[in-house]
Amino acid sequence: MNDPLKNMLVLQKAMLDGWMTSSNQMLQYWQHVFDLQEKLFNQATSFARNHVEIDDGPSFTGKYGKRRFDIDPERDV
């Protein structure tokens, strides 16, 4: 004869395993979404925050001589 307690325990264990697996997958999806969001924010702010357009004079690594950094009085006013 079948043991009803054993069947209930097997059912509860299967439900718990399924719940743990789905919770783990959901948390991995959330982590992926947060990582993508962080990359998007970093990409959007990295150019604006780290880009300096003021010429610091003639130097080996400077931007001296590049026309896009020249001052245009008609455009910059």
C-alpha positions, 0 to 999 in steps of 0.5 A, a space after each residue: 500500500 502507498 504511504 500518503 506521508 511519503 507521497 506528500 513529502 515527495 510533492 513538497 520537496 518537488 515544489 520546494 526544488 521548483 521554487 528554489 530553481 525559479 527564484 534563482 533564475 529570477 535573481 540572475 535575470 535581475 542581476 543581468 538587468 542591473 549590470 546592463 543598466 550600470 553599463 548604460 549609465 557608465 557609457 552615458 556619463 563617461 564621455 561627458 565627465 572625462 572629456 576635457 576640451 580646454 587646450 592646455 597648451 603645446 605638450 606631447 599629449 596635448 590637443 594643441 593644433 586641433 581645429 575643433 578646439 579653437 574658439 569660434 566667436 560666432 558659435 560660442 557666443 
